[in-house]
Amino acid sequence: MAATAPATDPPNSSPAVTIDASPPPRPTPEELVARAVAPVKPAFLRPPPVREVPKEEGKAGGGGAVVTGEKKSKRQLKRERQQEKKSTSHLCIEVGKSGNVDSCKYGTSCRFSHDIDAYLAQKPADLEGTCPFTTLGQLCPYGLTCRFLGTHKDNLAPQNQSEGNHERNPLSKDIQKLLWKNKYKFPKASAQIKLLGLKDGNKNKAEATNDDNPDGICELNGDDKTESLSSIPVNVEPDPPCKEIDNSEGEPLVVNSVGVEPRPLKKSKVEVDETQNGTGVHDNEAEFEDLNLSNGLKVSSNNQSSCRVDLITTPHLREKKIIDFREKLYLAPLTTVGNLPFRRLCKTLGADITCGEMAMCTNLLQGQASEWALLRRHPSEDLFGVQICGPYPDTVARTVELVDNECSIDFIDINMGCPIDIVVNKGAGSSLLTKPMRIKSIVQAASTVTEKPLTVKVRTAFFEGRNRADSIVSDIYDWGSSAITIHGRSRQQRYSKLADWDYIYQCAQKAPDYLHVIGNGDVFSFTDWNKHVSDCSKISTCMIARGALIKPWLFTEIKEQRHWDITSGERLNILKDFVHFGLEHWGCDSKGVETTRHFLLEWLSYTCRYIPVGLLDVIPQRLNWRPPSYYGRDDLETLMASDSAADWIRISEMLLGKVPEGFTFAPKHKSNAYDRAENG
């Protein structure tokens, strides 16, 4: 057979265009790093998963979805809660603890169920594992409601609160009632506010009360209780001339003389009724009697032959208890995720200093139990502080005095860098960076009412490009602060860019020798920590925040000076430890289990951003790298790398059993450092 000749193009036709269908070359690791993309080895890369979101479901962070249910009124919700309490699913606490129906003092009038058999019939099956209290050799305080009921032992002794294993800083009912009724007294704070000539919300409220009661009768909290004020002098004659009096630091202090009116109280630029802050009803007798402090100097105004001296001698900053922050691993106060079980976990992994979640001063002064829970301390936290946030000197000073009196703490930190809108709009947090004189007043008032070290946390500025931290770092020690933590970002910037450590170094150089300067921002490996501490000798240490959320074993890496290529099994054991600590803290009944699950899921919304060391072309991982979709070295590692809330729930079910019917979850915080600035 003759061969067929190849086909030829027509004489006048143009040549065919060759299309190169080969994929574009993969960027080099250096190019990926420049674009803030994690350089994962090509062998582990995979296409991004496609997830379908039903139309009737709303968008939720982390790939999850939240069902948009029918909106119910408050009355309807209250009615449903009351009906649910009466159901067999809510067993009386006393009955559940003792297993005896007669143990409840309310008897048949109790709002909760006393039917033990009906409760056990509908109770979910026990979880795998052992009751955390049984593990400690203690009698479980949750009794029949414990989800590990089958592991209980009858010969265990009840939990002894005097032992060293219980949590500290609980809010007693007596103190809570005093705060509710605005009867808790703040003698040190009131005296210092008066000495500084600052606006006193309690005093203004008492004066308004006196105007309405010209006969000298003061109503307390709207009750029928009254108190006679006849013993309070109204018209006091001018004091006789006084000589110069030397204070504790040797500087002469000139007090009032004849014919010279005392300095009027300064008024705030923004006239705000401080009584709404829950700081209490002013006690007029205490105004005159509590100033006679044992550690101060105040001559009674009833003695007309003496001179009145408003001088409260406070210990100098060097006389206070000193905390050496140098080269200690400091876990930052972290909202929501920085709870007691997480801090306890970080202590086991090498953290030296821990600090409670930010608590609002107003809520603490009002005796809110949920806010006081943020001040809880575990015995393993050997160097522990609390962080408070407030907009005004009198509010912060009273909170510091309250916390100092009622809590076991080592230092108190004042937050002046929180970027959250609800905090900034109240004049607290980072909005204080626009009011340096307010910062001075707050630090001066707060530092004199406690002998504990006072620290301050700020950002570089409120607005991008208008740095302000360097203008206060040189004076804040003289105002009364022992340390200052500088987060290398502005409030406007949030987390959209890397922290400005060069500016932190600049601030540290301006700080006095006695002031501890702590840097904060983007510490994610032991090399980051080493660099920041060594680059500037004035930096005492680095505060670790989001780095600890993503990989809490960062403290171990810094102490052992290595990049830990942790396995998925080791990471699961860390999660198990957190769950164990959570059940011990929040409870091992159904409510405690679901609370532990909620905070575990919040934490997993951060841990999914960790990329194992063995999968990277360039180490260490940087905090601003966007992780691509990749396969892990085993199925569990792949599951832990997922950014889907459904996969986080699967991990929680491995540790806490099946979720309840209709369970949904949406993370409270955005975990993306590379998100848009307005999203934080």
C-alpha positions in Angstrom: 0.0 0.0 0.0 1.3 3.4 -1.0 2.1 5.8 1.9 -0.3 8.7 2.3 1.4 12.1 1.8 1.1 14.5 4.7 -1.5 17.2 4.4 -0.1 20.6 3.5 -1.5 24.1 4.2 -3.2 26.0 1.4 -0.8 28.4 -0.4 -2.3 31.6 1.0 -3.1 30.4 4.6 -1.3 31.8 7.6 0.8 29.4 9.8 -1.0 27.8 12.8 -0.5 29.5 16.2 1.0 27.1 18.8 -0.6 27.4 22.3 1.6 26.5 25.2 -0.7 24.6 27.6 2.0 24.0 30.3 1.2 25.4 33.7 3.1 28.5 34.9 6.2 27.8 36.9 5.7 27.6 40.6 7.0 30.6 42.5 10.2 30.1 44.4 10.1 29.9 48.2 11.6 33.4 48.4 8.9 34.8 46.1 6.2 33.2 48.2 7.7 34.7 51.4 7.8 38.1 49.8 4.0 37.7 49.1 3.4 36.6 52.7 2.4 33.1 51.5 3.7 30.1 53.5 6.3 28.2 51.4 4.9 24.7 51.9 6.7 21.9 50.1 5.0 21.1 46.7 4.6 17.4 47.6 2.1 18.4 50.4 0.0 21.0 48.4 -3.6 20.3 47.4 -6.3 22.2 45.7 -8.4 24.3 48.1 -11.6 22.4 49.2 -14.9 23.5 47.9 -17.6 24.0 50.5 -21.2 24.6 49.7 -23.2 27.0 52.0 -27.0 26.5 52.1 -28.9 29.6 51.2 -30.8 29.7 54.5 -27.6 29.7 56.4 -25.5 32.8 57.1 -21.8 33.2 56.8 -19.6 32.4 59.7 -15.9 32.8 60.1 -13.5 29.8 59.6 -15.7 28.1 57.0 -18.5 27.3 59.4 -22.2 28.4 59.1 -24.7 29.5 61.6 -28.4 28.9 61.1 -30.4 32.0 61.1 -33.3 31.1 63.3 -36.6 32.9 64.1 -36.0 35.9 66.3 -37.7 35.6 69.6 -38.7 38.2 72.1 -37.1 38.4 75.6 -40.3 37.4 77.2 -40.6 34.3 75.1 -37.0 33.4 75.7 -37.5 33.8 79.5 -40.6 31.6 79.4 -38.7 28.9 77.5 -35.8 29.0 80.0 -38.3 28.6 82.9 -40.0 25.7 81.3 -36.6 24.1 80.6 -35.6 24.4 84.2 -38.7 22.6 85.3 -38.0 19.7 82.9 -36.2 16.6 84.1 -33.1 17.6 82.2 -32.3 20.2 85.0 -31.8 18.3 88.2 -31.6 20.3 91.4 -27.9 21.0 92.2 -28.2 19.9 95.8 -30.1 16.7 94.9 -27.6 15.9 92.1 -24.7 16.5 94.4 -25.9 14.3 97.3 -28.2 11.9 95.5 -30.8 12.5 98.2 -34.2 14.1 97.3 -34.5 15.5 100.9 -31.2 17.4 100.7 -32.8 20.4 99.0 -33.9 23.0 101.6 -36.6 24.3 99.2 -38.4 21.0 99.0 -41.4 21.0 96.7 -41.1 24.7 96.0 -37.7 24.3 94.2 -37.7 25.4 90.6 -35.7 22.4 89.5 -36.5 18.8 89.1 -36.1 16.3 92.0 -36.9 13.2 90.0 -33.6 11.3 90.0 -34.9 8.3 88.0 -36.4 10.5 85.3 -33.2 12.5 85.1 -30.9 9.4 84.8 -33.3 8.0 82.1 -32.8 10.9 79.8 -29.2 11.8 80.7 -26.7 11.4 77.9 -24.3 8.5 78.0 -21.1 8.9 79.9 -18.0 10.2 78.1 -14.9 8.2 77.7 -12.2 8.8 80.3 -12.1 9.5 84.0 -13.7 12.2 86.1 -11.1 15.0 86.6 -12.0 15.2 90.3 -11.7 11.4 90.7 -8.2 11.6 89.1 -7.3 14.1 91.8 -8.6 11.8 94.5 -11.5 14.1 95.4 -15.2 13.6 95.6 -16.8 15.0 92.5 -18.9 18.1 93.4 -21.3 17.4 90.5 -22.5 14.0 91.7 -25.2 12.5 89.5 -24.9 15.2 86.8 -21.2 14.3 86.1 -20.7 13.0 82.6 -18.1 10.6 84.0 -20.5 9.2 86.7 -19.4 5.6 86.1 -15.8 6.3 87.2 -16.8 7.8 90.6 -15.6 6.2 93.8 -17.5 6.2 97.0 -14.5 6.3 99.4 -13.2 9.7 98.3 -13.2 12.7 100.6 -15.0 15.9 99.5 -12.9 18.7 98.0 -11.1 20.7 100.7 -10.9 24.4 99.8 -8.0 24.8 102.2 -5.8 22.6 100.0 -3.4 24.2 97.5 -5.2 22.8 94.5 -8.2 25.0 94.4 -8.5 28.2 92.4 -8.0 31.6 94.0 -9.7 35.0 93.8 -13.3 33.9 94.0 -15.9 36.7 94.6 -17.5 36.3 98.0 -21.2 36.9 98.4 -20.6 39.5 101.1 -18.3 41.6 98.9 -20.7 41.2 96.0 -23.6 42.5 98.0 -21.6 45.5 99.2 -20.8 46.2 95.5 -24.4 45.8 94.5 -25.5 48.2 97.1 -22.7 50.7 96.5 -21.5 50.4 100.1 -18.0 49.2 99.5 -15.7 51.9 100.8 -12.5 53.1 98.9 -10.7 55.3 101.4 -7.3 55.3 99.6 -8.8 56.0 96.2 -11.1 58.7 97.5 -8.2 60.4 99.3 -5.9 60.3 96.3 -8.5 61.6 93.9 -9.1 64.5 96.2 -5.4 65.1 96.6 -4.8 65.2 92.8 -7.8 67.6 92.4 -9.5 65.2 90.0 -13.2 64.8 89.4 -14.8 62.4 91.9 -17.9 60.7 90.6 -18.9 59.5 94.1 -18.6 63.0 95.5 -20.7 64.6 92.7 -23.4 62.1 93.4 -23.4 62.7 97.1 -23.5 66.5 96.5 -26.5 66.1 94.3 -28.1 64.0 97.0 -27.5 66.7 99.6 -29.1 69.3 97.3 -32.2 67.3 97.2 -32.2 66.7 101.0 -31.4 70.1 102.6 -32.1 68.7 106.1 -29.0 66.5 105.9 -30.7 63.2 105.3 -29.0 61.0 102.6 -30.9 58.2 101.0 -28.9 55.1 100.2 -29.7 53.3 97.0 -33.3 54.4 97.0 -34.1 52.3 100.1 -35.8 53.5 103.2 -32.5 53.4 105.0 -31.4 56.9 106.0 -28.3 58.3 107.6 -28.0 61.5 109.6 -25.3 63.9 108.4 -25.6 66.3 111.3 -22.1 65.4 112.4 -20.5 66.6 109.2 -19.3 70.2 109.4 -20.8 72.4 106.7 -19.2 75.8 107.2 -15.6 75.3 108.1 -13.6 78.4 109.0 -10.4 79.1 107.1 -7.4 77.3 108.4 -4.6 79.4 110.1 -1.4 80.0 108.3 0.8 76.9 107.9 4.5 76.5 107.3 6.2 74.5 104.6 6.1 70.8 105.2 8.6 68.4 103.7 7.2 65.3 102.1 8.7 61.9 102.0 11.0 62.8 99.1 12.4 65.9 100.6 10.5 68.4 98.3 8.8 71.3 100.2 5.0 71.3 100.0 3.2 74.6 100.6 -0.2 74.1 102.1 -3.1 76.6 102.2 -2.6 79.9 104.0 -4.9 82.6 105.1 -6.8 84.4 102.4 -5.9 81.8 99.7 -8.7 79.7 98.5 -8.0 76.0 98.1 -7.6 74.8 94.5 -10.9 73.9 92.9 -11.5 70.5 91.6 -10.7 70.0 88.0 -13.5 69.1 85.8 -13.4 66.5 83.0 -13.5 67.8 79.5 -16.4 65.5 78.9 -19.1 65.9 81.5 -20.1 62.4 82.2 -22.2 61.2 85.1 -19.8 58.9 86.8 -22.6 57.4 88.8 -23.5 55.2 85.9 -20.2 53.5 86.3 -21.4 51.8 89.4 -18.6 53.2 91.5 -20.8 53.5 94.5 -22.8 56.0 96.6 -20.7 58.6 98.3 -20.4 58.1 102.1 -20.2 61.7 103.5 -18.9 60.5 106.9 -16.3 58.5 105.2 -15.2 61.6 103.2 -14.1 63.2 106.5 -13.1 60.2 108.6 -11.4 57.9 106.1 -8.9 60.6 105.2 -7.3 60.1 108.6 -5.3 57.2 107.2 -2.6 55.5 109.2 -0.2 55.9 106.3 -1.1 59.5 105.6 -1.2 62.9 107.2 -4.4 64.7 107.8 -5.2 67.0 110.7 -8.9 67.0 111.6 -10.8 70.1 110.5 -12.6 70.1 113.9 -9.4 71.3 115.5 -9.4 75.0 114.6 -5.9 75.6 116.0 -4.2 73.2 113.6 -3.5 73.4 110.0 -5.0 71.0 107.5 -2.6 69.1 105.3 -3.9 67.0 102.4 -0.8 64.8 102.1 -1.1 61.1 101.6 2.4 59.6 102.1 2.7 56.6 99.7 5.6 54.3 99.3 8.0 55.3 96.7 8.1 53.1 93.6 11.4 51.6 94.6 9.9 50.7 98.0 7.2 48.6 96.4 7.5 44.9 95.6 9.7 44.6 92.5 9.1 42.1 89.7 12.0 41.3 87.5 10.6 40.9 84.0 14.0 40.4 82.4 14.1 37.5 80.0 11.0 35.9 81.5 8.5 34.3 79.1 5.3 36.5 79.5 2.0 35.2 78.2 -0.1 38.2 77.2 -3.6 38.7 78.5 -5.8 37.3 75.7 -9.5 38.0 75.5 -11.7 34.8 75.4 -9.0 32.3 74.6 -6.6 33.4 77.4 -8.8 31.7 80.0 -7.5 29.9 83.2 -7.3 26.4 81.6 -5.3 27.9 78.7 -2.9 29.8 81.0 -2.5 26.6 83.1 -1.6 24.7 79.9 1.0 27.4 78.9 2.5 27.1 82.4 3.1 23.4 81.8 4.8 24.3 78.5 7.2 26.8 80.0 5.5 30.2 80.5 6.9 32.2 83.4 4.4 35.1 83.7 0.7 34.9 83.2 -2.0 37.6 83.2 -5.8 37.3 83.3 -8.1 38.4 80.6 -9.0 42.1 80.4 -11.7 43.0 82.9 -13.7 46.3 82.6 -13.5 48.4 85.8 -17.2 49.3 85.7 -18.3 45.7 85.7 -15.9 44.8 88.5 -17.2 47.7 90.6 -20.8 46.5 90.0 -20.0 43.1 91.3 -20.7 41.2 88.0 -19.8 37.5 88.6 -18.9 36.9 85.0 -16.3 39.8 85.1 -14.8 38.6 88.4 -14.4 35.2 86.9 -11.7 36.7 84.7 -9.6 37.4 87.8 -9.4 33.7 88.9 -5.9 32.3 89.5 -4.7 28.8 89.5 -2.0 27.8 92.1 0.4 26.9 89.3 0.4 30.5 88.2 3.3 31.5 90.5 3.7 35.0 88.9 0.3 36.3 88.0 -1.3 39.6 87.3 -4.7 40.9 86.3 -5.5 43.4 83.6 -8.1 46.1 84.0 -9.5 48.7 81.6 -11.3 52.0 82.4 -11.6 55.5 81.1 -11.3 57.7 84.2 -8.9 58.0 87.1 -11.4 57.6 89.9 -12.9 54.4 88.3 -9.5 52.9 87.8 -8.2 53.9 91.2 -11.2 52.3 93.0 -10.9 49.2 90.9 -7.2 48.9 91.8 -7.9 49.3 95.5 -10.8 46.7 95.3 -8.6 44.1 93.4 -5.7 44.7 95.7 -7.9 44.1 98.8 -9.8 41.1 97.6 -7.5 39.2 95.2 -4.2 37.3 95.4 -2.1 38.9 92.6 1.5 39.9 92.0 0.9 42.9 89.7 -1.9 45.0 88.1 -1.8 45.9 84.4 -3.9 48.8 83.0 -4.9 48.3 79.4 -4.5 51.4 77.3 -4.2 49.7 73.9 -7.4 47.8 73.3 -8.6 48.6 69.8 -12.2 47.2 70.1 -14.8 49.7 69.2 -17.0 49.1 72.2 -14.1 49.9 74.5 -12.7 52.8 72.5 -16.1 54.5 72.3 -16.3 54.6 76.1 -13.0 56.5 76.3 -11.0 53.5 77.4 -8.3 51.3 75.8 -6.4 52.8 72.9 -8.5 56.0 72.9 -6.4 57.1 76.0 -3.4 57.5 73.7 -5.1 60.7 72.4 -5.3 62.0 76.0 -1.8 61.9 77.6 -2.9 64.0 80.6 -5.7 61.5 81.3 -3.0 58.7 81.2 -1.0 60.6 83.7 -3.9 61.1 86.1 -4.9 57.4 85.8 -1.4 56.1 86.6 -0.8 58.6 89.4 -4.2 57.8 91.1 -3.9 54.0 90.6 -0.3 53.6 91.7 -0.8 55.3 95.1 -3.6 53.0 96.3 -1.6 49.7 96.1 1.8 48.4 97.0 1.7 45.9 94.1 3.6 46.9 91.0 1.5 48.7 88.4 2.1 48.1 84.7 0.7 49.7 81.6 0.1 48.2 78.1 -0.2 50.6 75.1 0.0 50.6 71.4 2.3 52.9 69.3 -0.5 55.3 68.6 -4.2 55.7 67.9 -3.8 56.9 64.3 -1.4 55.4 61.9 1.7 57.5 61.4 1.2 59.6 64.6 3.2 57.7 67.2 2.6 58.7 70.8 4.1 56.0 73.0 7.6 57.6 73.0 6.1 60.8 74.5 4.9 59.0 77.7 7.6 56.3 78.1 10.1 58.8 79.7 7.6 60.0 82.3 5.4 57.1 83.1 7.9 55.7 85.7 7.7 59.0 87.6 3.9 58.7 87.5 4.0 55.4 89.2 4.3 52.6 86.6 6.9 49.8 87.1 6.7 48.5 83.5 5.3 49.4 80.2 4.4 47.0 77.4 4.4 48.5 73.9 2.5 46.7 71.1 4.2 47.7 67.9 1.0 48.6 66.0 -1.4 51.5 66.0 -5.1 51.2 66.8 -6.0 52.1 63.2 -3.6 49.5 61.9 -4.9 46.6 64.0 -3.1 43.5 62.6 -2.9 44.4 58.9 0.9 44.9 59.0 3.9 43.6 60.9 4.7 45.1 64.3 7.1 48.1 64.2 10.0 46.8 66.4 12.3 49.7 65.4 9.9 52.1 67.1 9.7 49.8 70.2 13.5 50.0 70.4 13.3 53.8 70.0 10.9 54.0 72.9 13.1 51.7 75.0 16.1 54.0 74.6 14.1 56.9 76.0 12.9 54.9 79.0 14.6 55.5 82.4 16.8 52.7 83.8 14.3 51.6 86.4 11.4 51.1 84.0 10.9 47.7 82.4 10.1 48.0 78.7 8.3 44.9 77.3 8.0 44.5 73.5 4.9 42.9 72.0 4.1 41.9 68.4 4.7 38.9 66.0 6.9 36.7 68.3 6.4 33.3 66.7 9.7 31.5 67.2 12.7 31.4 69.5 14.7 33.2 66.8 12.2 36.1 66.9 12.5 36.2 70.7 16.3 36.1 70.7 16.5 38.9 68.1 14.3 41.3 69.8 15.9 40.8 73.2 19.5 41.1 71.8 18.9 44.0 69.4 18.1 46.4 72.2 19.5 45.9 75.7 16.7 48.1 77.2 14.1 45.6 76.2 13.4 43.5 79.4 11.5 40.7 77.6 8.9 40.1 74.9 5.2 39.5 75.5 3.8 36.5 73.5 0.2 36.8 72.4 -1.1 35.3 69.1 2.0 33.1 68.8 1.0 31.3 71.9 -2.6 30.8 70.6 -1.4 29.2 67.4 1.4 27.1 69.0 1.4 27.2 72.8 4.6 25.0 72.8 6.4 28.2 71.6 7.5 28.6 75.3 9.2 25.2 75.1 10.9 26.1 71.9 12.3 29.4 73.4 13.6 27.6 76.5 15.1 24.7 74.6 16.2 27.0 71.7 14.9 24.7 68.9 12.3 24.5 66.2 10.0 21.7 67.5 8.6 19.6 64.6 5.7 18.5 66.8 3.6 15.5 65.6 -0.1 15.4 65.4 -0.3 13.0 68.3 1.7 15.3 70.5 -0.6 18.2 69.5 -3.7 16.0 70.4 -2.2 15.3 73.8 -1.9 19.1 74.4 -5.6 19.4 73.4 -6.4 16.6 75.9 -4.7 18.5 78.6 -6.7 21.6 77.9 -9.9 19.6 78.0 -8.9 18.1 81.3 -8.1 21.5 82.8 -11.4 22.9 81.3 -13.6 20.2 82.8 -11.9 20.9 86.2 -12.5 24.6 85.8 -15.9 24.9 84.2 -17.3 21.6 85.5 -17.8 18.0 84.3 -21.6 18.2 84.0 -23.3 18.7 80.7 -23.1 22.5 81.0 -19.4 22.4 81.9 -18.7 20.0 79.0 -20.3 22.3 76.5 -18.5 25.3 77.9 -15.2 23.5 77.6 -16.2 22.6 74.0 -17.0 26.2 73.2 -13.6 27.5 74.4 -11.8 24.6 72.7 -13.4 25.5 69.4 -12.4 29.2 69.9 -8.9 28.0 70.4 -8.9 25.7 67.4 -9.8 28.7 65.2 -6.3 29.8 65.8 -4.3 26.5 66.0 -5.4 25.6 62.4 -2.9 28.3 61.2 0.1 26.3 62.4 2.1 24.7 59.7 4.4 21.8 60.8 8.1 22.5 60.5 8.7 19.4 58.3 6.3 20.7 55.6 8.0 24.1 55.1 10.7 25.0 52.7 11.7 28.0 54.8 11.7 28.0 58.6 10.6 29.3 60.9 7.0 30.2 60.1 6.1 33.9 60.2 3.0 35.1 61.9 1.7 36.9 58.8 2.1 34.0 56.3 -1.1 32.9 54.7 -1.2 29.0 54.8 -2.2 27.4 51.5 -4.3 24.2 51.4 -2.1 21.3 52.1 -2.1 17.6 53.2 -0.5 16.7 56.5 1.8 13.8 57.1 -1.2 11.8 58.5 -5.0 12.2 58.5 -5.0 13.8 62.0 -2.5 16.5 60.9 -4.6 17.2 57.8 -7.7 17.5 59.9 -5.9 19.9 62.3 -4.9 22.1 59.3 -8.5 22.7 58.2 -10.0 26.1 58.5 -13.6 24.7 58.5 -15.6 24.9 61.7 -17.1 21.5 60.9 -13.7 20.0 61.1 -13.0 21.8 64.4 -16.2 20.3 65.7 -15.0 16.8 64.6 -11.9 17.3 66.7 -13.9 18.4 69.7 -16.0 15.2 69.4 -12.9 13.1 69.6 -12.3 14.6 73.1 -15.8 15.5 74.4 -18.2 13.2 72.6 -21.0 14.1 70.2 -22.3 17.6 70.1 -25.9 18.3 71.1 -28.6 18.3 68.5 -28.7 21.6 66.6 -25.3 22.6 67.7 -23.7 25.5 65.7 -20.5 27.4 66.2 -19.0 30.7 64.9 -15.7 31.9 66.2 -15.8 35.1 68.2 -12.5 36.5 67.0 -11.0 36.8 63.5 -7.8 34.7 63.6 -6.4 36.1 60.3 -3.5 38.5 60.8 -3.6 39.2 57.1 -7.3 40.3 57.1 -8.4 43.8 56.2 -7.6 46.5 58.7 -11.2 47.3 59.4 -11.9 43.7 60.4 -9.1 43.7 62.9 
